[in-house]
Amino acid sequence: MKMLDEFKSFAMRGNVVDMAVGVIIGAAFGKIVSSLVADVVMPPIGLLVGGIDFSNLAITIKAASEGVAAVTINYGKFIQSVIDFVIIAFTIFMAIKGMNTLKRKEEEKPSEPPEQPAQEVLLGEIRDLLKAK
């Protein structure tokens, strides 16, 4: 039973829950970025390179025959995956850069007036005691 308790303690830690939330949000974000790449970015790139649809590019090693599918190397899908990766990495970089900028601005704001050094506080107390006498 002790091992089960240890596992429960591990699974319910904040880090594990935070990671699970991050994975779920990351999957949803991945779908958004994939749509951005496929539906917004790739059509103009395909137009610039002569209307080529990268995902359909392939080299046929063995042609299809009776009931047997063709054997192909789908390098177009690989090119598409590389472009997806670069756009996703750039998007994440820009998001983190924006968060770091906001964090820096927040850190620059002084939230409270700076505390007096301990010597000044002590000297002020001595002064008040001398005045009281």
Secondary structure as UniProt FT lines:
FT   HELIX           2..11
FT   HELIX           14..35
FT   HELIX           36..41
FT   HELIX           42..48
FT   TURN            49..50
FT   HELIX           54..56
FT   STRAND          59..62
FT   TURN            66..67
FT   STRAND          71..73
FT   HELIX           75..108
FT   HELIX           118..132
//
